Amino acid sequence: MFYAYVLKSENFDYCYKGHCENLNERLKQHNSGNTKSNKFYIPFKIVYFEEFDNVKDAILKEKYFKTAAGRRYLKSKIII
């Protein structure tokens, strides 16, 4: 399975959108500081995710999350 996900920083007003194959492992990578782009915002928690059968669909959903329409969609599903 593949995932498109949204992480929220527990200490800052910052959300990260991404995709992966192993959601729990990816969260551990983010929280260990191994992701340079957002290591200053750790720790993170998963606030939303969707599951897909293939990586292409997960990537498309991640890209959607990063659009204005995607942000509105996420706001209707979760409080970010």
PDB file of N, CA, C and O in Angstrom, chain B, residues numbered from 101:
ATOM      1  N   MET B 101       0.838  -1.187   0.000  1.00  0.00           N
ATOM      2  CA  MET B 101       0.000   0.000   0.000  1.00  0.00           C
ATOM      3  C   MET B 101       0.883   1.250   0.000  1.00  0.00           C
ATOM      4  O   MET B 101       2.013   1.245   0.489  1.00  0.00           O
ATOM      5  N   PHE B 102       0.330   2.305  -0.560  1.00  0.00           N
ATOM      6  CA  PHE B 102       0.996   3.590  -0.596  1.00  0.00           C
ATOM      7  C   PHE B 102       0.086   4.617   0.068  1.00  0.00           C
ATOM      8  O   PHE B 102      -1.133   4.451   0.116  1.00  0.00           O
ATOM      9  N   TYR B 103       0.694   5.670   0.575  1.00  0.00           N
ATOM     10  CA  TYR B 103      -0.056   6.663   1.338  1.00  0.00           C
ATOM     11  C   TYR B 103       0.281   8.076   0.884  1.00  0.00           C
ATOM     12  O   TYR B 103       1.424   8.376   0.537  1.00  0.00           O
ATOM     13  N   ALA B 104      -0.729   8.938   0.891  1.00  0.00           N
ATOM     14  CA  ALA B 104      -0.539  10.385   0.846  1.00  0.00           C
ATOM     15  C   ALA B 104      -0.916  10.852   2.246  1.00  0.00           C
ATOM     16  O   ALA B 104      -1.947  10.444   2.781  1.00  0.00           O
ATOM     17  N   TYR B 105      -0.095  11.697   2.836  1.00  0.00           N
ATOM     18  CA  TYR B 105      -0.299  12.011   4.246  1.00  0.00           C
ATOM     19  C   TYR B 105      -0.053  13.486   4.538  1.00  0.00           C
ATOM     20  O   TYR B 105       0.560  14.213   3.756  1.00  0.00           O
ATOM     21  N   VAL B 106      -0.560  13.895   5.701  1.00  0.00           N
ATOM     22  CA  VAL B 106      -0.337  15.251   6.212  1.00  0.00           C
ATOM     23  C   VAL B 106       0.157  15.114   7.643  1.00  0.00           C
ATOM     24  O   VAL B 106      -0.474  14.459   8.472  1.00  0.00           O
ATOM     25  N   LEU B 107       1.284  15.737   7.916  1.00  0.00           N
ATOM     26  CA  LEU B 107       1.830  15.791   9.267  1.00  0.00           C
ATOM     27  C   LEU B 107       1.683  17.199   9.797  1.00  0.00           C
ATOM     28  O   LEU B 107       1.803  18.164   9.041  1.00  0.00           O
ATOM     29  N   LYS B 108       1.426  17.331  11.075  1.00  0.00           N
ATOM     30  CA  LYS B 108       1.361  18.650  11.709  1.00  0.00           C
ATOM     31  C   LYS B 108       2.402  18.697  12.806  1.00  0.00           C
ATOM     32  O   LYS B 108       2.534  17.770  13.605  1.00  0.00           O
ATOM     33  N   SER B 109       3.135  19.786  12.827  1.00  0.00           N
ATOM     34  CA  SER B 109       4.099  19.998  13.898  1.00  0.00           C
ATOM     35  C   SER B 109       3.348  20.193  15.210  1.00  0.00           C
ATOM     36  O   SER B 109       2.341  20.899  15.259  1.00  0.00           O
ATOM     37  N   GLU B 110       3.838  19.571  16.259  1.00  0.00           N
ATOM     38  CA  GLU B 110       3.190  19.715  17.564  1.00  0.00           C
ATOM     39  C   GLU B 110       3.550  21.030  18.243  1.00  0.00           C
ATOM     40  O   GLU B 110       2.863  21.445  19.176  1.00  0.00           O
ATOM     41  N   ASN B 111       4.616  21.696  17.793  1.00  0.00           N
ATOM     42  CA  ASN B 111       5.071  22.926  18.449  1.00  0.00           C
ATOM     43  C   ASN B 111       4.941  24.175  17.592  1.00  0.00           C
ATOM     44  O   ASN B 111       5.067  25.288  18.102  1.00  0.00           O
ATOM     45  N   PHE B 112       4.693  24.010  16.306  1.00  0.00           N
ATOM     46  CA  PHE B 112       4.626  25.149  15.388  1.00  0.00           C
ATOM     47  C   PHE B 112       3.390  25.038  14.513  1.00  0.00           C
ATOM     48  O   PHE B 112       2.791  23.969  14.398  1.00  0.00           O
ATOM     49  N   ASP B 113       3.014  26.151  13.899  1.00  0.00           N
ATOM     50  CA  ASP B 113       1.906  26.171  12.951  1.00  0.00           C
ATOM     51  C   ASP B 113       2.457  25.788  11.578  1.00  0.00           C
ATOM     52  O   ASP B 113       2.622  26.643  10.708  1.00  0.00           O
ATOM     53  N   TYR B 114       2.737  24.511  11.392  1.00  0.00           N
ATOM     54  CA  TYR B 114       3.382  24.021  10.178  1.00  0.00           C
ATOM     55  C   TYR B 114       2.852  22.632   9.850  1.00  0.00           C
ATOM     56  O   TYR B 114       2.781  21.760  10.716  1.00  0.00           O
ATOM     57  N   CYS B 115       2.483  22.440   8.594  1.00  0.00           N
ATOM     58  CA  CYS B 115       2.043  21.133   8.110  1.00  0.00           C
ATOM     59  C   CYS B 115       2.931  20.697   6.963  1.00  0.00           C
ATOM     60  O   CYS B 115       3.392  21.515   6.167  1.00  0.00           O
ATOM     61  N   TYR B 116       3.162  19.407   6.889  1.00  0.00           N
ATOM     62  CA  TYR B 116       3.965  18.817   5.825  1.00  0.00           C
ATOM     63  C   TYR B 116       3.102  17.802   5.094  1.00  0.00           C
ATOM     64  O   TYR B 116       2.437  16.976   5.720  1.00  0.00           O
ATOM     65  N   LYS B 117       3.113  17.865   3.773  1.00  0.00           N
ATOM     66  CA  LYS B 117       2.360  16.919   2.952  1.00  0.00           C
ATOM     67  C   LYS B 117       3.336  16.070   2.167  1.00  0.00           C
ATOM     68  O   LYS B 117       4.297  16.592   1.602  1.00  0.00           O
ATOM     69  N   GLY B 118       3.102  14.763   2.123  1.00  0.00           N
ATOM     70  CA  GLY B 118       4.004  13.877   1.414  1.00  0.00           C
ATOM     71  C   GLY B 118       3.337  12.579   1.023  1.00  0.00           C
ATOM     72  O   GLY B 118       2.132  12.403   1.204  1.00  0.00           O
ATOM     73  N   HIS B 119       4.139  11.666   0.479  1.00  0.00           N
ATOM     74  CA  HIS B 119       3.670  10.323   0.147  1.00  0.00           C
ATOM     75  C   HIS B 119       4.758   9.322   0.504  1.00  0.00           C
ATOM     76  O   HIS B 119       5.938   9.667   0.562  1.00  0.00           O
ATOM     77  N   CYS B 120       4.352   8.078   0.742  1.00  0.00           N
ATOM     78  CA  CYS B 120       5.311   7.043   1.133  1.00  0.00           C
ATOM     79  C   CYS B 120       4.661   5.674   0.996  1.00  0.00           C
ATOM     80  O   CYS B 120       3.477   5.549   0.682  1.00  0.00           O
ATOM     81  N   GLU B 121       5.475   4.652   1.241  1.00  0.00           N
ATOM     82  CA  GLU B 121       4.958   3.292   1.228  1.00  0.00           C
ATOM     83  C   GLU B 121       4.722   2.771   2.647  1.00  0.00           C
ATOM     84  O   GLU B 121       3.820   1.960   2.860  1.00  0.00           O
ATOM     85  N   ASN B 122       5.509   3.218   3.607  1.00  0.00           N
ATOM     86  CA  ASN B 122       5.378   2.781   5.000  1.00  0.00           C
ATOM     87  C   ASN B 122       5.174   4.020   5.872  1.00  0.00           C
ATOM     88  O   ASN B 122       6.126   4.742   6.169  1.00  0.00           O
ATOM     89  N   LEU B 123       3.960   4.252   6.267  1.00  0.00           N
ATOM     90  CA  LEU B 123       3.608   5.489   6.966  1.00  0.00           C
ATOM     91  C   LEU B 123       4.276   5.604   8.335  1.00  0.00           C
ATOM     92  O   LEU B 123       4.775   6.673   8.689  1.00  0.00           O
ATOM     93  N   ASN B 124       4.292   4.529   9.099  1.00  0.00           N
ATOM     94  CA  ASN B 124       4.909   4.590  10.437  1.00  0.00           C
ATOM     95  C   ASN B 124       6.412   4.827  10.347  1.00  0.00           C
ATOM     96  O   ASN B 124       6.967   5.599  11.129  1.00  0.00           O
ATOM     97  N   GLU B 125       7.067   4.174   9.409  1.00  0.00           N
ATOM     98  CA  GLU B 125       8.509   4.369   9.232  1.00  0.00           C
ATOM     99  C   GLU B 125       8.813   5.802   8.787  1.00  0.00           C
ATOM    100  O   GLU B 125       9.783   6.410   9.239  1.00  0.00           O
ATOM    101  N   ARG B 126       7.978   6.326   7.902  1.00  0.00           N
ATOM    102  CA  ARG B 126       8.190   7.689   7.416  1.00  0.00           C
ATOM    103  C   ARG B 126       8.020   8.700   8.548  1.00  0.00           C
ATOM    104  O   ARG B 126       8.776   9.668   8.626  1.00  0.00           O
ATOM    105  N   LEU B 127       7.046   8.492   9.419  1.00  0.00           N
ATOM    106  CA  LEU B 127       6.865   9.383  10.567  1.00  0.00           C
ATOM    107  C   LEU B 127       8.092   9.343  11.466  1.00  0.00           C
ATOM    108  O   LEU B 127       8.534  10.380  11.959  1.00  0.00           O
ATOM    109  N   LYS B 128       8.646   8.154  11.683  1.00  0.00           N
ATOM    110  CA  LYS B 128       9.871   8.040  12.487  1.00  0.00           C
ATOM    111  C   LYS B 128      11.021   8.806  11.845  1.00  0.00           C
ATOM    112  O   LYS B 128      11.799   9.455  12.545  1.00  0.00           O
ATOM    113  N   GLN B 129      11.138   8.737  10.512  1.00  0.00           N
ATOM    114  CA  GLN B 129      12.192   9.468   9.805  1.00  0.00           C
ATOM    115  C   GLN B 129      12.030  10.969  10.001  1.00  0.00           C
ATOM    116  O   GLN B 129      13.003  11.678  10.259  1.00  0.00           O
ATOM    117  N   HIS B 130      10.798  11.448   9.877  1.00  0.00           N
ATOM    118  CA  HIS B 130      10.557  12.886  10.075  1.00  0.00           C
ATOM    119  C   HIS B 130      10.907  13.294  11.501  1.00  0.00           C
ATOM    120  O   HIS B 130      11.576  14.307  11.707  1.00  0.00           O
ATOM    121  N   ASN B 131      10.465  12.522  12.483  1.00  0.00           N
ATOM    122  CA  ASN B 131      10.672  12.892  13.881  1.00  0.00           C
ATOM    123  C   ASN B 131      12.103  12.702  14.360  1.00  0.00           C
ATOM    124  O   ASN B 131      12.478  13.231  15.406  1.00  0.00           O
ATOM    125  N   SER B 132      12.898  11.965  13.619  1.00  0.00           N
ATOM    126  CA  SER B 132      14.306  11.803  13.995  1.00  0.00           C
ATOM    127  C   SER B 132      15.174  12.926  13.431  1.00  0.00           C
ATOM    128  O   SER B 132      16.359  13.016  13.751  1.00  0.00           O
ATOM    129  N   GLY B 133      14.588  13.780  12.593  1.00  0.00           N
ATOM    130  CA  GLY B 133      15.342  14.885  12.015  1.00  0.00           C
ATOM    131  C   GLY B 133      16.064  14.529  10.730  1.00  0.00           C
ATOM    132  O   GLY B 133      16.877  15.318  10.250  1.00  0.00           O
ATOM    133  N   ASN B 134      15.794  13.369  10.160  1.00  0.00           N
ATOM    134  CA  ASN B 134      16.454  12.948   8.931  1.00  0.00           C
ATOM    135  C   ASN B 134      15.936  13.651   7.680  1.00  0.00           C
ATOM    136  O   ASN B 134      16.540  13.535   6.614  1.00  0.00           O
ATOM    137  N   THR B 135      14.837  14.370   7.795  1.00  0.00           N
ATOM    138  CA  THR B 135      14.291  15.111   6.666  1.00  0.00           C
ATOM    139  C   THR B 135      14.707  16.568   6.823  1.00  0.00           C
ATOM    140  O   THR B 135      14.153  17.294   7.649  1.00  0.00           O
ATOM    141  N   LYS B 136      15.687  16.994   6.023  1.00  0.00           N
ATOM    142  CA  LYS B 136      16.283  18.321   6.191  1.00  0.00           C
ATOM    143  C   LYS B 136      15.276  19.456   6.051  1.00  0.00           C
ATOM    144  O   LYS B 136      15.377  20.468   6.745  1.00  0.00           O
ATOM    145  N   SER B 137      14.302  19.292   5.153  1.00  0.00           N
ATOM    146  CA  SER B 137      13.383  20.391   4.864  1.00  0.00           C
ATOM    147  C   SER B 137      12.501  20.777   6.042  1.00  0.00           C
ATOM    148  O   SER B 137      11.980  21.892   6.074  1.00  0.00           O
ATOM    149  N   ASN B 138      12.323  19.893   7.000  1.00  0.00           N
ATOM    150  CA  ASN B 138      11.427  20.232   8.103  1.00  0.00           C
ATOM    151  C   ASN B 138      11.937  19.804   9.480  1.00  0.00           C
ATOM    152  O   ASN B 138      11.153  19.693  10.423  1.00  0.00           O
ATOM    153  N   LYS B 139      13.221  19.569   9.598  1.00  0.00           N
ATOM    154  CA  LYS B 139      13.745  19.082  10.884  1.00  0.00           C
ATOM    155  C   LYS B 139      13.597  20.097  12.012  1.00  0.00           C
ATOM    156  O   LYS B 139      13.634  19.723  13.184  1.00  0.00           O
ATOM    157  N   PHE B 140      13.431  21.374  11.675  1.00  0.00           N
ATOM    158  CA  PHE B 140      13.287  22.403  12.714  1.00  0.00           C
ATOM    159  C   PHE B 140      11.887  22.422  13.324  1.00  0.00           C
ATOM    160  O   PHE B 140      11.649  23.110  14.316  1.00  0.00           O
ATOM    161  N   TYR B 141      10.957  21.664  12.727  1.00  0.00           N
ATOM    162  CA  TYR B 141       9.566  21.684  13.184  1.00  0.00           C
ATOM    163  C   TYR B 141       9.164  20.430  13.966  1.00  0.00           C
ATOM    164  O   TYR B 141       8.000  20.288  14.341  1.00  0.00           O
ATOM    165  N   ILE B 142      10.113  19.517  14.216  1.00  0.00           N
ATOM    166  CA  ILE B 142       9.767  18.283  14.924  1.00  0.00           C
ATOM    167  C   ILE B 142       9.408  18.581  16.380  1.00  0.00           C
ATOM    168  O   ILE B 142       9.912  19.557  16.937  1.00  0.00           O
ATOM    169  N   PRO B 143       8.576  17.794  16.997  1.00  0.00           N
ATOM    170  CA  PRO B 143       7.976  16.533  16.565  1.00  0.00           C
ATOM    171  C   PRO B 143       6.700  16.744  15.742  1.00  0.00           C
ATOM    172  O   PRO B 143       6.047  17.784  15.826  1.00  0.00           O
ATOM    173  N   PHE B 144       6.371  15.730  14.951  1.00  0.00           N
ATOM    174  CA  PHE B 144       5.175  15.728  14.116  1.00  0.00           C
ATOM    175  C   PHE B 144       4.209  14.657  14.571  1.00  0.00           C
ATOM    176  O   PHE B 144       4.588  13.682  15.221  1.00  0.00           O
ATOM    177  N   LYS B 145       2.953  14.859  14.216  1.00  0.00           N
ATOM    178  CA  LYS B 145       1.944  13.818  14.371  1.00  0.00           C
ATOM    179  C   LYS B 145       1.173  13.716  13.058  1.00  0.00           C
ATOM    180  O   LYS B 145       1.044  14.699  12.329  1.00  0.00           O
ATOM    181  N   ILE B 146       0.671  12.543  12.766  1.00  0.00           N
ATOM    182  CA  ILE B 146      -0.123  12.332  11.555  1.00  0.00           C
ATOM    183  C   ILE B 146      -1.523  12.865  11.822  1.00  0.00           C
ATOM    184  O   ILE B 146      -2.179  12.452  12.778  1.00  0.00           O
ATOM    185  N   VAL B 147      -1.979  13.780  10.977  1.00  0.00           N
ATOM    186  CA  VAL B 147      -3.330  14.316  11.154  1.00  0.00           C
ATOM    187  C   VAL B 147      -4.283  13.840  10.066  1.00  0.00           C
ATOM    188  O   VAL B 147      -5.500  13.928  10.230  1.00  0.00           O
ATOM    189  N   TYR B 148      -3.742  13.334   8.947  1.00  0.00           N
ATOM    190  CA  TYR B 148      -4.609  12.843   7.878  1.00  0.00           C
ATOM    191  C   TYR B 148      -3.789  11.980   6.929  1.00  0.00           C
ATOM    192  O   TYR B 148      -2.618  12.259   6.676  1.00  0.00           O
ATOM    193  N   PHE B 149      -4.411  10.935   6.411  1.00  0.00           N
ATOM    194  CA  PHE B 149      -3.774  10.136   5.364  1.00  0.00           C
ATOM    195  C   PHE B 149      -4.834   9.429   4.543  1.00  0.00           C
ATOM    196  O   PHE B 149      -5.952   9.199   5.003  1.00  0.00           O
ATOM    197  N   GLU B 150      -4.461   9.090   3.315  1.00  0.00           N
ATOM    198  CA  GLU B 150      -5.287   8.284   2.434  1.00  0.00           C
ATOM    199  C   GLU B 150      -4.421   7.159   1.895  1.00  0.00           C
ATOM    200  O   GLU B 150      -3.218   7.326   1.697  1.00  0.00           O
ATOM    201  N   GLU B 151      -5.045   6.015   1.660  1.00  0.00           N
ATOM    202  CA  GLU B 151      -4.341   4.809   1.237  1.00  0.00           C
ATOM    203  C   GLU B 151      -4.608   4.540  -0.249  1.00  0.00           C
ATOM    204  O   GLU B 151      -5.725   4.735  -0.729  1.00  0.00           O
ATOM    205  N   PHE B 152      -3.572   4.090  -0.974  1.00  0.00           N
ATOM    206  CA  PHE B 152      -3.677   3.843  -2.407  1.00  0.00           C
ATOM    207  C   PHE B 152      -3.014   2.520  -2.770  1.00  0.00           C
ATOM    208  O   PHE B 152      -2.138   2.028  -2.058  1.00  0.00           O
ATOM    209  N   ASP B 153      -3.452   1.956  -3.895  1.00  0.00           N
ATOM    210  CA  ASP B 153      -2.872   0.704  -4.383  1.00  0.00           C
ATOM    211  C   ASP B 153      -1.575   0.907  -5.142  1.00  0.00           C
ATOM    212  O   ASP B 153      -0.781  -0.024  -5.277  1.00  0.00           O
ATOM    213  N   ASN B 154      -1.351   2.124  -5.643  1.00  0.00           N
ATOM    214  CA  ASN B 154      -0.129   2.373  -6.420  1.00  0.00           C
ATOM    215  C   ASN B 154       0.456   3.732  -6.085  1.00  0.00           C
ATOM    216  O   ASN B 154      -0.240   4.625  -5.600  1.00  0.00           O
ATOM    217  N   VAL B 155       1.739   3.874  -6.351  1.00  0.00           N
ATOM    218  CA  VAL B 155       2.466   5.095  -5.994  1.00  0.00           C
ATOM    219  C   VAL B 155       2.005   6.290  -6.824  1.00  0.00           C
ATOM    220  O   VAL B 155       2.018   7.420  -6.335  1.00  0.00           O
ATOM    221  N   LYS B 156       1.605   6.062  -8.055  1.00  0.00           N
ATOM    222  CA  LYS B 156       1.170   7.170  -8.923  1.00  0.00           C
ATOM    223  C   LYS B 156      -0.016   7.912  -8.310  1.00  0.00           C
ATOM    224  O   LYS B 156      -0.033   9.142  -8.283  1.00  0.00           O
ATOM    225  N   ASP B 157      -0.998   7.172  -7.822  1.00  0.00           N
ATOM    226  CA  ASP B 157      -2.166   7.811  -7.214  1.00  0.00           C
ATOM    227  C   ASP B 157      -1.806   8.547  -5.930  1.00  0.00           C
ATOM    228  O   ASP B 157      -2.366   9.607  -5.648  1.00  0.00           O
ATOM    229  N   ALA B 158      -0.882   8.001  -5.151  1.00  0.00           N
ATOM    230  CA  ALA B 158      -0.445   8.671  -3.920  1.00  0.00           C
ATOM    231  C   ALA B 158       0.251   9.986  -4.239  1.00  0.00           C
ATOM    232  O   ALA B 158       0.043  10.985  -3.550  1.00  0.00           O
ATOM    233  N   ILE B 159       1.077   9.989  -5.282  1.00  0.00           N
ATOM    234  CA  ILE B 159       1.773  11.213  -5.683  1.00  0.00           C
ATOM    235  C   ILE B 159       0.777  12.260  -6.168  1.00  0.00           C
ATOM    236  O   ILE B 159       0.901  13.440  -5.840  1.00  0.00           O
ATOM    237  N   LEU B 160      -0.202  11.831  -6.943  1.00  0.00           N
ATOM    238  CA  LEU B 160      -1.216  12.777  -7.433  1.00  0.00           C
ATOM    239  C   LEU B 160      -1.996  13.392  -6.278  1.00  0.00           C
ATOM    240  O   LEU B 160      -2.296  14.586  -6.302  1.00  0.00           O
ATOM    241  N   LYS B 161      -2.327  12.591  -5.270  1.00  0.00           N
ATOM    242  CA  LYS B 161      -3.067  13.118  -4.116  1.00  0.00           C
ATOM    243  C   LYS B 161      -2.197  14.075  -3.308  1.00  0.00           C
ATOM    244  O   LYS B 161      -2.687  15.093  -2.820  1.00  0.00           O
ATOM    245  N   GLU B 162      -0.914  13.757  -3.164  1.00  0.00           N
ATOM    246  CA  GLU B 162      -0.004  14.673  -2.471  1.00  0.00           C
ATOM    247  C   GLU B 162       0.032  16.018  -3.189  1.00  0.00           C
ATOM    248  O   GLU B 162      -0.052  17.069  -2.554  1.00  0.00           O
ATOM    249  N   LYS B 163       0.156  15.981  -4.505  1.00  0.00           N
ATOM    250  CA  LYS B 163       0.166  17.226  -5.280  1.00  0.00           C
ATOM    251  C   LYS B 163      -1.134  17.989  -5.111  1.00  0.00           C
ATOM    252  O   LYS B 163      -1.132  19.218  -5.036  1.00  0.00           O
ATOM    253  N   TYR B 164      -2.237  17.271  -5.052  1.00  0.00           N
ATOM    254  CA  TYR B 164      -3.532  17.911  -4.824  1.00  0.00           C
ATOM    255  C   TYR B 164      -3.574  18.588  -3.456  1.00  0.00           C
ATOM    256  O   TYR B 164      -4.057  19.715  -3.338  1.00  0.00           O
ATOM    257  N   PHE B 165      -3.072  17.912  -2.422  1.00  0.00           N
ATOM    258  CA  PHE B 165      -3.050  18.499  -1.082  1.00  0.00           C
ATOM    259  C   PHE B 165      -2.328  19.837  -1.063  1.00  0.00           C
ATOM    260  O   PHE B 165      -2.638  20.690  -0.231  1.00  0.00           O
ATOM    261  N   LYS B 166      -1.374  20.036  -1.961  1.00  0.00           N
ATOM    262  CA  LYS B 166      -0.559  21.249  -1.979  1.00  0.00           C
ATOM    263  C   LYS B 166      -1.189  22.380  -2.779  1.00  0.00           C
ATOM    264  O   LYS B 166      -0.624  23.472  -2.842  1.00  0.00           O
ATOM    265  N   THR B 167      -2.350  22.146  -3.393  1.00  0.00           N
ATOM    266  CA  THR B 167      -3.053  23.190  -4.131  1.00  0.00           C
ATOM    267  C   THR B 167      -4.019  23.912  -3.204  1.00  0.00           C
ATOM    268  O   THR B 167      -4.275  23.460  -2.087  1.00  0.00           O
ATOM    269  N   ALA B 168      -4.553  25.033  -3.669  1.00  0.00           N
ATOM    270  CA  ALA B 168      -5.537  25.774  -2.875  1.00  0.00           C
ATOM    271  C   ALA B 168      -6.778  24.919  -2.626  1.00  0.00           C
ATOM    272  O   ALA B 168      -7.311  24.900  -1.517  1.00  0.00           O
ATOM    273  N   ALA B 169      -7.230  24.221  -3.647  1.00  0.00           N
ATOM    274  CA  ALA B 169      -8.403  23.347  -3.483  1.00  0.00           C
ATOM    275  C   ALA B 169      -8.089  22.218  -2.502  1.00  0.00           C
ATOM    276  O   ALA B 169      -8.941  21.836  -1.700  1.00  0.00           O
ATOM    277  N   GLY B 170      -6.889  21.695  -2.564  1.00  0.00           N
ATOM    278  CA  GLY B 170      -6.485  20.638  -1.646  1.00  0.00           C
ATOM    279  C   GLY B 170      -6.426  21.111  -0.204  1.00  0.00           C
ATOM    280  O   GLY B 170      -6.816  20.384   0.711  1.00  0.00           O
ATOM    281  N   ARG B 171      -5.941  22.319  -0.002  1.00  0.00           N
ATOM    282  CA  ARG B 171      -5.901  22.874   1.360  1.00  0.00           C
ATOM    283  C   ARG B 171      -7.318  23.075   1.898  1.00  0.00           C
ATOM    284  O   ARG B 171      -7.573  22.826   3.076  1.00  0.00           O
ATOM    285  N   ARG B 172      -8.239  23.523   1.043  1.00  0.00           N
ATOM    286  CA  ARG B 172      -9.641  23.656   1.472  1.00  0.00           C
ATOM    287  C   ARG B 172     -10.230  22.288   1.823  1.00  0.00           C
ATOM    288  O   ARG B 172     -10.952  22.147   2.809  1.00  0.00           O
ATOM    289  N   TYR B 173      -9.915  21.292   1.008  1.00  0.00           N
ATOM    290  CA  TYR B 173     -10.373  19.930   1.271  1.00  0.00           C
ATOM    291  C   TYR B 173      -9.863  19.447   2.624  1.00  0.00           C
ATOM    292  O   TYR B 173     -10.628  18.893   3.413  1.00  0.00           O
ATOM    293  N   LEU B 174      -8.583  19.651   2.894  1.00  0.00           N
ATOM    294  CA  LEU B 174      -8.018  19.223   4.158  1.00  0.00           C
ATOM    295  C   LEU B 174      -8.644  19.963   5.337  1.00  0.00           C
ATOM    296  O   LEU B 174      -8.864  19.370   6.393  1.00  0.00           O
ATOM    297  N   LYS B 175      -8.928  21.237   5.166  1.00  0.00           N
ATOM    298  CA  LYS B 175      -9.553  21.997   6.250  1.00  0.00           C
ATOM    299  C   LYS B 175     -10.940  21.465   6.559  1.00  0.00           C
ATOM    300  O   LYS B 175     -11.391  21.531   7.703  1.00  0.00           O
ATOM    301  N   SER B 176     -11.635  20.927   5.530  1.00  0.00           N
ATOM    302  CA  SER B 176     -12.973  20.362   5.774  1.00  0.00           C
ATOM    303  C   SER B 176     -12.877  19.011   6.475  1.00  0.00           C
ATOM    304  O   SER B 176     -13.829  18.595   7.134  1.00  0.00           O
ATOM    305  N   LYS B 177     -11.740  18.315   6.345  1.00  0.00           N
ATOM    306  CA  LYS B 177     -11.563  17.006   6.961  1.00  0.00           C
ATOM    307  C   LYS B 177     -10.910  17.092   8.342  1.00  0.00           C
ATOM    308  O   LYS B 177     -11.244  16.319   9.240  1.00  0.00           O
ATOM    309  N   ILE B 178      -9.991  18.023   8.503  1.00  0.00           N
ATOM    310  CA  ILE B 178      -9.237  18.154   9.754  1.00  0.00           C
ATOM    311  C   ILE B 178      -9.031  19.621  10.066  1.00  0.00           C
ATOM    312  O   ILE B 178      -9.225  20.478   9.203  1.00  0.00           O
ATOM    313  N   ILE B 179      -8.652  19.904  11.254  1.00  0.00           N
ATOM    314  CA  ILE B 179      -8.319  21.272  11.642  1.00  0.00           C
ATOM    315  C   ILE B 179      -6.824  21.414  11.548  1.00  0.00           C
ATOM    316  O   ILE B 179      -6.085  20.820  12.332  1.00  0.00           O
ATOM    317  N   ILE B 180      -6.358  22.230  10.555  1.00  0.00           N
ATOM    318  CA  ILE B 180      -4.914  22.470  10.414  1.00  0.00           C
ATOM    319  C   ILE B 180      -4.636  23.942  10.435  1.00  0.00           C
ATOM    320  O   ILE B 180      -3.481  24.353  10.330  1.00  0.00           O
TER     321      ILE B 180
END
